[in-house]
Amino acid sequence: MRKSWSLGKLFGIDIKLHPTFLLLLVWVSSTTLFGGGDIQAIAREIFVILALFSFVVLHELGHALTARRFGIPTRDITLLPIGGVARLEKLPEEPKKEFLVAIAGPLVNLVIGAVLLGMLALTNGLSGLTSIEAFSASIGAQLMVANFTLFAFNLLPAFPMDGGRILRALLATRYELVKATQIAANVGRGFALLLGIAGIFFNPLLILTAIFIWFGAGAEAETMVIKKSVKGLVVRDAMVSQFYQADANQSLESVLQLSMQTGQKNIPVVSNGHFLGIIQYPELLKAFEKFGRRAPAYTAIGIKQDGISPELPLVEILPKISRNTVIPVMEDQQLIGLVSPSSLQERIWMQRNLRNTDIGPNQENPDLA
């Protein structure tokens, strides 16, 4: 979520706000205004939303800090109109650990709700909640109910939400992980349909949640299949080992010609045998227009990717691979290969087909003479 705005750090974890979150504030303000509310009522509703999302941050910190106990760092926490997302570097593979990480977030909301309930009881705030009007006037009561609602809602077995991950963890104690994920994903999509229907009649935000669950469940299931496909493979198995490279002082015009003639869209740049970085095709065109055709190749190098070992398990680089990612593979401080989404996809495709067409030791291969 690169377009998100940074709000700072908590426990060393970046807290970010997605711009679409502002749409929620606009929607709440407009519905309050058209419902007859004044500026004071709008400010009150916005305060409740911001307070609620502070609890969402604490919810996500529950996941993140529990994962940290198991040696799993968190990249960041991003606030969206439908809630928060904590991006863990990886998910726990052991069902018990996944269960604890998944349930930690809802338990935070349960504790907060219980604390607010206790505060209302101690201040005799509960005795005044005898009508809908009195309840609406009590911010503490609204936040208490909201936390209990978050606790219950997140426990719905709608994968990839917390309840779905808890379900997957429980299923994984009985079934193989891929099958457990597929079952949890199917259950999640069923709940997504129900939430989508409910959203039509009650709250449009439920429709957004349903869309998130539907596509998230499918993506999680596919990710598990991919992880199974690359199990036992290392980076060397998926890297491109034959490639062209450019010298740092070579002109951008010659680099562009090299790319056009060979079809290679990612050109490594070296200087005296030392790897400097990779020129990606869009960056090459931008540098060509900005600096001119005679500018040196190094001016088109974008963000330098750290090199990885060829013996690194392939599954460990899956979170780092995105559509435009090219990862250099280094050995003895020398560039020996490149890993890109296309090379990874080709390896996964080949691995799946090799397994599907595996021939047992006592079977004959009809293609061999």
DRENKOLFI-273393 format. One record per residue (C-alpha): residue number from 1; residue in three letters; y, x, z. Coordinates in steps of 0.001 Angstrom, whole numbers. Example, Ala and Ser with C-alpha at 12.3 -4.5 7.8 and 13.67 -1.06 7.14 Angstrom:
BEGIN
+-----+-----+---------+---------+---------+
!   n ! res !       y !       x !       z !
+-----+-----+---------+---------+---------+
!   1 ! ala !   -4500 !   12300 !    7800 !
!   2 ! ser !   -1060 !   13670 !    7140 !
+-----+-----+---------+---------+---------+
//
This chain:
BEGIN
+-----+-----+---------+---------+---------+
!   n ! res !       y !       x !       z !
+-----+-----+---------+---------+---------+
!   1 ! met !       0 !       0 !       0 !
!   2 ! arg !    2513 !    2544 !   -1193 !
!   3 ! lys !    5461 !     119 !   -1420 !
!   4 ! ser !    5381 !    -708 !    2284 !
!   5 ! trp !    8239 !     275 !    4589 !
!   6 ! ser !    7567 !    2559 !    7529 !
!   7 ! leu !    8471 !    1188 !   10965 !
!   8 ! gly !    7484 !    4318 !   12908 !
!   9 ! lys !    4353 !    5429 !   14708 !
!  10 ! leu !    2282 !    4212 !   17641 !
!  11 ! phe !    -404 !    6505 !   19092 !
!  12 ! gly !     127 !    8724 !   16046 !
!  13 ! ile !    -631 !    5881 !   13611 !
!  14 ! asp !    1906 !    4850 !   10941 !
!  15 ! ile !    3045 !    1238 !   11282 !
!  16 ! lys !    4224 !    -233 !    7971 !
!  17 ! leu !    5752 !   -3502 !    6799 !
!  18 ! his !    4919 !   -4893 !    3382 !
!  19 ! pro !    7986 !   -6346 !    1584 !
!  20 ! thr !    6186 !   -9679 !    1122 !
!  21 ! phe !    6432 !  -10135 !    4891 !
!  22 ! leu !   10066 !  -11082 !    4312 !
!  23 ! leu !    8853 !  -14095 !    2330 !
!  24 ! leu !    7276 !  -15412 !    5525 !
!  25 ! leu !   10613 !  -15164 !    7352 !
!  26 ! val !   12387 !  -16901 !    4447 !
!  27 ! trp !    9761 !  -19663 !    4406 !
!  28 ! val !    9980 !  -20212 !    8179 !
!  29 ! ser !   13794 !  -20232 !    8079 !
!  30 ! ser !   13958 !  -22678 !    5161 !
!  31 ! thr !   11407 !  -25106 !    6613 !
!  32 ! thr !   13259 !  -25066 !    9945 !
!  33 ! leu !   16601 !  -25626 !    8220 !
!  34 ! phe !   15386 !  -28487 !    6008 !
!  35 ! gly !   13651 !  -29959 !    9048 !
!  36 ! gly !   17038 !  -30466 !   10686 !
!  37 ! gly !   17196 !  -27243 !   12709 !
!  38 ! asp !   20355 !  -25250 !   13287 !
!  39 ! ile !   20975 !  -21495 !   13365 !
!  40 ! gln !   19756 !  -21305 !   16956 !
!  41 ! ala !   16477 !  -23007 !   15999 !
!  42 ! ile !   16010 !  -20633 !   13057 !
!  43 ! ala !   16625 !  -17606 !   15300 !
!  44 ! arg !   14095 !  -18973 !   17783 !
!  45 ! glu !   11416 !  -19425 !   15095 !
!  46 ! ile !   12018 !  -15927 !   13724 !
!  47 ! phe !   11746 !  -14505 !   17253 !
!  48 ! val !    8398 !  -16277 !   17703 !
!  49 ! ile !    7141 !  -14886 !   14376 !
!  50 ! leu !    8217 !  -11344 !   15253 !
!  51 ! ala !    6659 !  -11611 !   18721 !
!  52 ! leu !    3452 !  -12937 !   17193 !
!  53 ! phe !    3288 !  -10057 !   14738 !
!  54 ! ser !    3838 !   -7570 !   17553 !
!  55 ! phe !     598 !   -8973 !   18959 !
!  56 ! val !    -956 !   -8500 !   15518 !
!  57 ! val !     -10 !   -4823 !   15714 !
!  58 ! leu !   -1704 !   -4591 !   19108 !
!  59 ! his !   -4741 !   -6341 !   17607 !
!  60 ! glu !   -4967 !   -3730 !   14842 !
!  61 ! leu !   -4419 !    -926 !   17359 !
!  62 ! gly !   -7472 !   -2276 !   19186 !
!  63 ! his !   -9514 !   -1602 !   16048 !
!  64 ! ala !   -7859 !    1758 !   15388 !
!  65 ! leu !   -8149 !    3196 !   18885 !
!  66 ! thr !  -11771 !    2069 !   19221 !
!  67 ! ala !  -12564 !    3692 !   15881 !
!  68 ! arg !  -10805 !    6860 !   17090 !
!  69 ! arg !  -13279 !    7035 !   19984 !
!  70 ! phe !  -16017 !    7361 !   17382 !
!  71 ! gly !  -14159 !   10108 !   15509 !
!  72 ! ile !  -12774 !    7823 !   12793 !
!  73 ! pro !   -9020 !    8226 !   12164 !
!  74 ! thr !   -6765 !    5431 !   10901 !
!  75 ! arg !   -4467 !    6034 !    7933 !
!  76 ! asp !   -1960 !    3318 !    8799 !
!  77 ! ile !   -1448 !    -275 !    9915 !
!  78 ! thr !     364 !   -2573 !    7476 !
!  79 ! leu !    1835 !   -5961 !    8340 !
!  80 ! leu !    1403 !   -8680 !    5685 !
!  81 ! pro !    2415 !  -12366 !    5698 !
!  82 ! ile !   -1203 !  -13304 !    6474 !
!  83 ! gly !   -1645 !  -10728 !    9261 !
!  84 ! gly !   -2242 !   -7012 !    9643 !
!  85 ! val !   -4540 !   -4460 !    8037 !
!  86 ! ala !   -5659 !   -1233 !    9708 !
!  87 ! arg !   -6869 !    1230 !    7072 !
!  88 ! leu !   -9608 !    3321 !    8629 !
!  89 ! glu !  -10645 !    6539 !    6919 !
!  90 ! lys !  -14166 !    5129 !    6858 !
!  91 ! leu !  -16180 !    2369 !    8473 !
!  92 ! pro !  -18734 !    3063 !   11198 !
!  93 ! glu !  -22217 !    3216 !    9720 !
!  94 ! glu !  -24063 !    2385 !   12924 !
!  95 ! pro !  -24198 !   -1377 !   13592 !
!  96 ! lys !  -23348 !    -935 !   17286 !
!  97 ! lys !  -20205 !    1058 !   16502 !
!  98 ! glu !  -19107 !   -1365 !   13792 !
!  99 ! phe !  -19625 !   -4243 !   16243 !
! 100 ! leu !  -17424 !   -2576 !   18874 !
! 101 ! val !  -14673 !   -1658 !   16394 !
! 102 ! ala !  -14669 !   -5167 !   14910 !
! 103 ! ile !  -14599 !   -7057 !   18197 !
! 104 ! ala !  -11936 !   -4817 !   19790 !
! 105 ! gly !   -9086 !   -6513 !   17890 !
! 106 ! pro !   -9901 !  -10116 !   18892 !
! 107 ! leu !  -10481 !   -9010 !   22488 !
! 108 ! val !   -6907 !   -7676 !   22580 !
! 109 ! asn !   -5629 !  -11156 !   21696 !
! 110 ! leu !   -7924 !  -12721 !   24294 !
! 111 ! val !   -6508 !  -10434 !   26986 !
! 112 ! ile !   -2895 !  -11101 !   25911 !
! 113 ! gly !   -3533 !  -14849 !   25904 !
! 114 ! ala !   -5084 !  -14651 !   29365 !
! 115 ! val !   -2106 !  -12648 !   30692 !
! 116 ! leu !     370 !  -15196 !   29281 !
! 117 ! leu !   -1721 !  -18018 !   30760 !
! 118 ! gly !   -1605 !  -16290 !   34143 !
! 119 ! met !    2161 !  -15801 !   33904 !
! 120 ! leu !    2691 !  -19472 !   33070 !
! 121 ! ala !     459 !  -20490 !   35980 !
! 122 ! leu !    2309 !  -18234 !   38431 !
! 123 ! thr !    5710 !  -19535 !   37333 !
! 124 ! asn !    4562 !  -23179 !   37318 !
! 125 ! gly !    5121 !  -23179 !   33581 !
! 126 ! leu !    1892 !  -25058 !   32927 !
! 127 ! ser !    2965 !  -28092 !   34924 !
! 128 ! gly !    5836 !  -28733 !   32566 !
! 129 ! leu !    3700 !  -28849 !   29425 !
! 130 ! thr !    3107 !  -32581 !   29578 !
! 131 ! ser !    4279 !  -33430 !   26049 !
! 132 ! ile !    4490 !  -31972 !   22570 !
! 133 ! glu !    8256 !  -31630 !   22979 !
! 134 ! ala !    7854 !  -29633 !   26208 !
! 135 ! phe !    5222 !  -27429 !   24628 !
! 136 ! ser !    7456 !  -26776 !   21602 !
! 137 ! ala !   10274 !  -25771 !   23921 !
! 138 ! ser !    8169 !  -23138 !   25727 !
! 139 ! ile !    7975 !  -19876 !   23805 !
! 140 ! gly !    5508 !  -18472 !   26327 !
! 141 ! ala !    3144 !  -21410 !   25780 !
! 142 ! gln !    3376 !  -21060 !   22010 !
! 143 ! leu !    2560 !  -17352 !   22164 !
! 144 ! met !    -298 !  -17990 !   24575 !
! 145 ! val !   -1883 !  -20534 !   22242 !
! 146 ! ala !   -1194 !  -18284 !   19250 !
! 147 ! asn !   -3139 !  -15423 !   20840 !
! 148 ! phe !   -6064 !  -17668 !   21747 !
! 149 ! thr !   -5956 !  -19000 !   18172 !
! 150 ! leu !   -5954 !  -15458 !   16747 !
! 151 ! phe !   -8933 !  -14638 !   18952 !
! 152 ! ala !  -10904 !  -17657 !   17751 !
! 153 ! phe !   -9804 !  -17438 !   14094 !
! 154 ! asn !  -10706 !  -13772 !   13776 !
! 155 ! leu !  -14185 !  -14477 !   15119 !
! 156 ! leu !  -14953 !  -16789 !   12190 !
! 157 ! pro !  -17851 !  -15146 !   10283 !
! 158 ! ala !  -15696 !  -14808 !    7168 !
! 159 ! phe !  -16359 !  -11293 !    5867 !
! 160 ! pro !  -14368 !   -9010 !    5614 !
! 161 ! met !  -12506 !  -10437 !    8617 !
! 162 ! asp !  -13479 !   -9309 !   12119 !
! 163 ! gly !  -16012 !  -12085 !   12601 !
! 164 ! gly !  -17605 !  -11223 !    9270 !
! 165 ! arg !  -17913 !   -7578 !   10262 !
! 166 ! ile !  -19457 !   -8623 !   13554 !
! 167 ! leu !  -21915 !  -10765 !   11573 !
! 168 ! arg !  -22673 !   -7832 !    9245 !
! 169 ! ala !  -23263 !   -5540 !   12229 !
! 170 ! leu !  -25704 !   -8039 !   13742 !
! 171 ! leu !  -27480 !   -8550 !   10406 !
! 172 ! ala !  -27727 !   -4767 !    9931 !
! 173 ! thr !  -29955 !   -4551 !   12996 !
! 174 ! arg !  -32518 !   -6551 !   11033 !
! 175 ! tyr !  -31783 !   -5953 !    7350 !
! 176 ! glu !  -30898 !   -2964 !    5195 !
! 177 ! leu !  -27107 !   -2400 !    5195 !
! 178 ! val !  -26516 !   -3422 !    1562 !
! 179 ! lys !  -28428 !   -6677 !    2019 !
! 180 ! ala !  -26650 !   -7361 !    5309 !
! 181 ! thr !  -23304 !   -6847 !    3546 !
! 182 ! gln !  -24241 !   -9162 !     691 !
! 183 ! ile !  -25285 !  -11914 !    3112 !
! 184 ! ala !  -22068 !  -11520 !    5115 !
! 185 ! ala !  -20017 !  -11499 !    1884 !
! 186 ! asn !  -21620 !  -14744 !     687 !
! 187 ! val !  -20941 !  -16381 !    4062 !
! 188 ! gly !  -17360 !  -15100 !    3860 !
! 189 ! arg !  -16832 !  -16623 !     421 !
! 190 ! gly !  -18152 !  -19918 !    1718 !
! 191 ! phe !  -15549 !  -19870 !    4478 !
! 192 ! ala !  -12909 !  -18864 !    1910 !
! 193 ! leu !  -13582 !  -22064 !     -26 !
! 194 ! leu !  -13247 !  -24142 !    3155 !
! 195 ! leu !  -10004 !  -22375 !    4125 !
! 196 ! gly !   -8615 !  -22866 !     622 !
! 197 ! ile !   -9303 !  -26603 !     774 !
! 198 ! ala !   -7776 !  -26780 !    4265 !
! 199 ! gly !   -4727 !  -24898 !    3009 !
! 200 ! ile !   -4071 !  -27542 !     356 !
! 201 ! phe !   -3737 !  -30224 !    3013 !
! 202 ! phe !   -2356 !  -28330 !    6015 !
! 203 ! asn !    -849 !  -24851 !    5535 !
! 204 ! pro !    -297 !  -22838 !    2313 !
! 205 ! leu !    -859 !  -19599 !    4255 !
! 206 ! leu !   -4523 !  -20597 !    4568 !
! 207 ! ile !   -4745 !  -20451 !     769 !
! 208 ! leu !   -3492 !  -16847 !     810 !
! 209 ! thr !   -6013 !  -16041 !    3540 !
! 210 ! ala !   -8775 !  -17663 !    1491 !
! 211 ! ile !   -7868 !  -15558 !   -1559 !
! 212 ! phe !   -7863 !  -12399 !     574 !
! 213 ! ile !  -11291 !  -13242 !    2022 !
! 214 ! trp !  -12806 !  -14187 !   -1363 !
! 215 ! phe !  -11821 !  -10981 !   -3150 !
! 216 ! gly !  -12185 !   -8808 !     -52 !
! 217 ! ala !  -15770 !   -9976 !     469 !
! 218 ! gly !  -16668 !   -9146 !   -3128 !
! 219 ! ala !  -15017 !   -5739 !   -2952 !
! 220 ! glu !  -16815 !   -4862 !     299 !
! 221 ! ala !  -20183 !   -5853 !   -1166 !
! 222 ! glu !  -19557 !   -3772 !   -4290 !
! 223 ! thr !  -18447 !    -801 !   -2173 !
! 224 ! met !  -21719 !    -870 !    -259 !
! 225 ! val !  -23683 !    -923 !   -3523 !
! 226 ! ile !  -21688 !    2082 !   -4741 !
! 227 ! lys !  -22287 !    3963 !   -1490 !
! 228 ! lys !  -25997 !    3336 !   -1860 !
! 229 ! ser !  -25866 !    4574 !   -5461 !
! 230 ! val !  -24266 !    7909 !   -4513 !
! 231 ! lys !  -26336 !    8505 !   -1400 !
! 232 ! gly !  -27695 !   12045 !   -1506 !
! 233 ! leu !  -25285 !   13154 !   -4247 !
! 234 ! val !  -22588 !   15797 !   -3859 !
! 235 ! val !  -19272 !   16333 !   -5623 !
! 236 ! arg !  -20861 !   18790 !   -8060 !
! 237 ! asp !  -22977 !   15925 !   -9424 !
! 238 ! ala !  -19912 !   13908 !  -10474 !
! 239 ! met !  -17418 !   16577 !  -11513 !
! 240 ! val !  -16382 !   17500 !  -15037 !
! 241 ! ser !  -17122 !   21211 !  -15316 !
! 242 ! gln !  -15950 !   21774 !  -18908 !
! 243 ! phe !  -12222 !   21257 !  -19360 !
! 244 ! tyr !   -9109 !   22791 !  -20865 !
! 245 ! gln !   -6337 !   24233 !  -18743 !
! 246 ! ala !   -2790 !   25457 !  -19309 !
! 247 ! asp !    -876 !   28520 !  -18163 !
! 248 ! ala !    2072 !   27890 !  -15862 !
! 249 ! asn !    4602 !   29252 !  -18376 !
! 250 ! gln !    3082 !   27566 !  -21396 !
! 251 ! ser !    5510 !   25145 !  -23077 !
! 252 ! leu !    5252 !   21426 !  -22475 !
! 253 ! glu !    5015 !   20941 !  -26230 !
! 254 ! ser !    1817 !   23009 !  -26413 !
! 255 ! val !     391 !   21200 !  -23367 !
! 256 ! leu !    1075 !   17847 !  -25034 !
! 257 ! gln !    -571 !   19044 !  -28240 !
! 258 ! leu !   -3580 !   20237 !  -26218 !
! 259 ! ser !   -3883 !   16832 !  -24583 !
! 260 ! met !   -3567 !   14971 !  -27891 !
! 261 ! gln !   -6042 !   17204 !  -29723 !
! 262 ! thr !   -8711 !   17203 !  -27019 !
! 263 ! gly !   -8193 !   13750 !  -25519 !
! 264 ! gln !   -7997 !   15322 !  -22043 !
! 265 ! lys !   -5345 !   13423 !  -20063 !
! 266 ! asn !   -5374 !   15600 !  -16928 !
! 267 ! ile !   -4544 !   19250 !  -17547 !
! 268 ! pro !   -4986 !   21822 !  -14734 !
! 269 ! val !   -2280 !   24490 !  -14539 !
! 270 ! val !   -3038 !   28076 !  -13505 !
! 271 ! ser !   -1027 !   31243 !  -13020 !
! 272 ! asn !   -2778 !   34619 !  -13012 !
! 273 ! gly !   -6025 !   32822 !  -12325 !
! 274 ! his !   -4629 !   30828 !   -9383 !
! 275 ! phe !   -4745 !   27051 !   -9534 !
! 276 ! leu !   -1283 !   25485 !   -9164 !
! 277 ! gly !   -1894 !   21792 !   -9754 !
! 278 ! ile !   -2728 !   19148 !  -12312 !
! 279 ! ile !    -515 !   17644 !  -15004 !
! 280 ! gln !   -1333 !   13979 !  -15470 !
! 281 ! tyr !    -453 !   12447 !  -18833 !
! 282 ! pro !    2335 !   10096 !  -17612 !
! 283 ! glu !    3966 !   12979 !  -15722 !
! 284 ! leu !    3675 !   15152 !  -18828 !
! 285 ! leu !    5570 !   12609 !  -20926 !
! 286 ! lys !    8268 !   12195 !  -18262 !
! 287 ! ala !    8761 !   15974 !  -17959 !
! 288 ! phe !    8815 !   16313 !  -21759 !
! 289 ! glu !   11648 !   13777 !  -21995 !
! 290 ! lys !   13536 !   15168 !  -18987 !
! 291 ! phe !   13255 !   18941 !  -19478 !
! 292 ! gly !   12535 !   19252 !  -23196 !
! 293 ! arg !    9594 !   20554 !  -25207 !
! 294 ! arg !   10169 !   24219 !  -24353 !
! 295 ! ala !   10132 !   23738 !  -20578 !
! 296 ! pro !    7265 !   25513 !  -18759 !
! 297 ! ala !    4108 !   23591 !  -17920 !
! 298 ! tyr !    4544 !   23875 !  -14149 !
! 299 ! thr !    7590 !   21544 !  -14315 !
! 300 ! ala !    5241 !   18634 !  -15064 !
! 301 ! ile !    2973 !   19160 !  -12052 !
! 302 ! gly !    3060 !   16124 !   -9789 !
! 303 ! ile !    1819 !   15938 !   -6204 !
! 304 ! lys !    -716 !   18713 !   -5753 !
! 305 ! gln !   -4165 !   17505 !   -4726 !
! 306 ! asp !   -6028 !   19630 !   -2217 !
! 307 ! gly !   -9215 !   21105 !   -3615 !
! 308 ! ile !  -12609 !   19995 !   -2322 !
! 309 ! ser !  -15943 !   21761 !   -2081 !
! 310 ! pro !  -18566 !   21049 !   -4761 !
! 311 ! glu !  -21147 !   20573 !   -1994 !
! 312 ! leu !  -19170 !   17853 !    -200 !
! 313 ! pro !  -21166 !   14591 !     -28 !
! 314 ! leu !  -19909 !   12341 !   -2799 !
! 315 ! val !  -19647 !    9348 !    -491 !
! 316 ! glu !  -16905 !   11113 !    1493 !
! 317 ! ile !  -14449 !   11155 !   -1411 !
! 318 ! leu !  -14842 !    7468 !   -2319 !
! 319 ! pro !  -11834 !    6387 !    -170 !
! 320 ! lys !   -9692 !    9041 !   -1873 !
! 321 ! ile !  -10449 !    7879 !   -5395 !
! 322 ! ser !   -7978 !    5471 !   -6975 !
! 323 ! arg !   -7171 !    4566 !  -10547 !
! 324 ! asn !   -4902 !    7573 !  -11168 !
! 325 ! thr !   -6558 !   10105 !   -8856 !
! 326 ! val !   -7820 !   13449 !  -10139 !
! 327 ! ile !   -9331 !   15724 !   -7514 !
! 328 ! pro !   -9764 !   19465 !   -8181 !
! 329 ! val !  -13057 !   21047 !   -7148 !
! 330 ! met !  -12691 !   24595 !   -5799 !
! 331 ! glu !  -15248 !   27308 !   -5127 !
! 332 ! asp !  -14320 !   30809 !   -3964 !
! 333 ! gln !  -10654 !   29837 !   -4486 !
! 334 ! gln !  -11332 !   29156 !   -8148 !
! 335 ! leu !  -11072 !   25836 !   -9970 !
! 336 ! ile !  -14552 !   24928 !  -11224 !
! 337 ! gly !  -14274 !   21204 !  -11932 !
! 338 ! leu !  -12401 !   17909 !  -11785 !
! 339 ! val !  -13416 !   14565 !  -10309 !
! 340 ! ser !  -11740 !   11436 !  -11668 !
! 341 ! pro !  -12449 !    7713 !  -11412 !
! 342 ! ser !  -14055 !    7809 !  -14872 !
! 343 ! ser !  -16349 !   10750 !  -14060 !
! 344 ! leu !  -17337 !    9067 !  -10803 !
! 345 ! gln !  -18017 !    5745 !  -12544 !
! 346 ! glu !  -20146 !    7459 !  -15184 !
! 347 ! arg !  -22189 !    9212 !  -12498 !
! 348 ! ile !  -22688 !    5948 !  -10598 !
! 349 ! trp !  -23736 !    4177 !  -13811 !
! 350 ! met !  -26195 !    6938 !  -14653 !
! 351 ! gln !  -27560 !    7012 !  -11111 !
! 352 ! arg !  -28186 !    3262 !  -11111 !
! 353 ! asn !  -29930 !    3384 !  -14458 !
! 354 ! leu !  -31997 !    6395 !  -13463 !
! 355 ! arg !  -33240 !    4489 !  -10437 !
! 356 ! asn !  -33879 !    1343 !  -12456 !
! 357 ! thr !  -35905 !    3252 !  -15046 !
! 358 ! asp !  -37700 !    5545 !  -12612 !
! 359 ! ile !  -41252 !    6226 !  -13741 !
! 360 ! gly !  -43927 !    6771 !  -11165 !
! 361 ! pro !  -46057 !    9948 !  -11133 !
! 362 ! asn !  -49063 !    8136 !  -12583 !
! 363 ! gln !  -47179 !    6342 !  -15348 !
! 364 ! glu !  -46712 !    7606 !  -18878 !
! 365 ! asn !  -43348 !    7774 !  -20528 !
! 366 ! pro !  -43672 !    6008 !  -23911 !
! 367 ! asp !  -40714 !    7981 !  -25313 !
! 368 ! leu !  -42483 !   11309 !  -24911 !
! 369 ! ala !  -44767 !   12527 !  -27654 !
+-----+-----+---------+---------+---------+
//
